Amino acid sequence: MKVQQIYTGCLAHAAYYVESKGEAAIFDPLREVQPYINRATNDGAKIKYVFETHFHADFVSGHLNLKEKTGATIVFGPTAKPGYDALVAEDGQIFTVGDYKIKVIHTPGHTMESTTYLLIDENGEEHGIITGDTLFIGDVGRPDLAQHVISELTEEKLAGHLYDSLRNKIMTLPDHLIVYPNHGAGSACGKKMSDETTDTLGHQKETNYALRADMSKEEFINELLEGLTTPPSYFPQNVLLNIKGYESIDTILERGVTGLSIEAFETAANETDALVLDTREAEEFAKGYIPNSINIGLKGSFAQWVGEMILDVKQPILLVTEPGTEEEAVTRLARVGYDNTLGYLEGGFTKWKANGKDFETIERINADTFEAAYNTEENLVIDVRKKSEFDAEHLVGAVNVPLNRINEYLAEIPKEKPFVLHCAGGYRSMIAASILKQRGWKNFVDVAGGFAEIKTKNVTLTDYVEPTTML
């Protein structure tokens, strides 16, 4: 059976392409849809259906753009209430794509409309299941997202529904089926996802904690909810975009990929309250950047950190990029619903500096310099890694302020006393550094290479989480 997984690492997202006898179906597409259209064209196929496993929270789906460009029918599972023309399928309904059949299996729990699609080949043999966020490799979908849109859908209620869906709808299927999930490790839609992006259902029954045969519903709910972190603020905003509809990606690109002179860039920044987002690598940003800009590097988990740190998807954004990466930046912003990019600085920071405009820098030190200072001075060390990373191993005396919560703890970060920032490798700490500089902090340095470099030096590490006033 021809099933192709199309994986996008920066979002840990998997879309699927299924084709038979000149007909194709796309499952959970990303916002930019031309690659799917090109794939079908190369196969001499017409895209017949766009299947959605649920209303996604972590990205804006490309279903509406695909329908507009190809005439494909959008299909949702039972109980979905989209604000546009789509086919809401019944549980057990079967669709045909060439010689293949696709059976709808309603599996509420992650959300109430969550649906798994059973793939049946040309010989009538069951091949695999496209599970969306119902079942991952090593994990299952978190049940706490829908309540941010519909308050009465508590995480306990949804977890109970998910338990029933897994036991009654998924675990009864044959072990040989291939599991095709919507996400892999790194996604915020689960907590224990594997680096593997497919597996057999039988192996998942043996290894996935949530599929233990002797697990009671109460045990399932408790284990599933334990350790869930607060979801990014953009998640419910993306859900609403996926339910209600959105602008065409072509319109967003046309607006966002607009080169602005220095004068036009400054005017736009002053008149629109736009955020200046610098997408260059941390090392380049540290050497010089436009005052009050924020650094989130394009060569990293860009879209996820934009979603974590920029609270409103409607925020106007002006870009400073490495020349030639403007379209990529606008596209990756649009994937997570940040559609209001107003343009980019022509010539980038190099032109800004060459024209004698004011700029700022951030002091970075290497691990050797940090080691010498750490062993002789009592500087405050702020570790902006996730709490789980900090709990596993950290510097004695360090204080944990996870990057995604830094705004909550600004009042506790000293402005007069010097301190050192670090993360795992230098990407996240530069985001934190740019935010602190924007808010008026100056008396700190950032460690290039982060904890990965620090721990190779003669410093004292511990896995004991020391009491602290911050977190």
C-alpha angles and dihedrals in degrees: 000000000000107000119152123192113213106200125194110195100198090062096028084232131153125199121181134222119200121183135178133162096345096315125104139187129199122207122205098342125196122244097265103068105175093094090059091048091049091050092053092045091053088054092047088242136138119223103240102173140021107203119200119197092200143323100295123225103189098052142016109250123229095224095114093048091049091050090049094048101038108020090239119161115246112224126197129177126252120305094021114138108193119183093230140048110301139136113253104204129213123240107271095017114147127216126192126223108181105302093342129093126212117201123201115229113184107219109173120186110087083052129346094251094046110137136186120211119216113211117215119189132222091274094054092255119141107242110175149322128251099211106180107198095332095088128014129180102277096357147040131235119284112252098208102080103077093059089066086066101029109029098200091060095088121191090245092055093048092046088055091051090049091052090054093045093051095046099040103032110023108029092050090064122096118281094232094066116115114235113223108188129189095235145028136197113324097039118122089219092086140016109221105035119155125237086238114092100200136029141156118275090234093058091047090053087057099043111023110096091214094057099056107143094220095049117123121217091249092052091048093051093047095048094044095051096042113106098005110154124214108278118241114274093240093063098085090042090056091048090057092048090052091048099042103030136246147221121294115267087232091061092047093050093047091054098038100044092063117127114226128198117233090259093049091045092053092046092051091048092051098042101042105036086236121175113240105224116193111199099185122118117281095250093054093045091052091056092058141337142166110275115264094014122134123226121222108157119228089215094071141039087322102159094044093051092045086055092048097046106032104064101194120055088204092062111129109241133198116195134221107189145162103271111268097027098084096103092047091052094049091046094050091048091051091051088070097038102266095134101153101088107147098193143287137268109264110233091013125229092328090066092043091055094042089057091058096250120158116266140172135218137207120222114236126188130195125238093261092057090045092051093053093048095042093053096047106031137047100232118160111250117206115197112199097188122117117284091248090056091047093048091052094055137339145151117284107256095018120136120221118225106162110220095237090058100040094110090060092058104041091112090061097049109093120238097194103037114076119241142175126235126206142159130178098291110352102271100097096037090058089054087052092045092053091050092049092048090050089053094049106268114137109152100086143082132214125226113234108219092021126212092340089067097034094058091058089065134076096277132128116254131187141176090210111109105223121212111262139168089237114068 
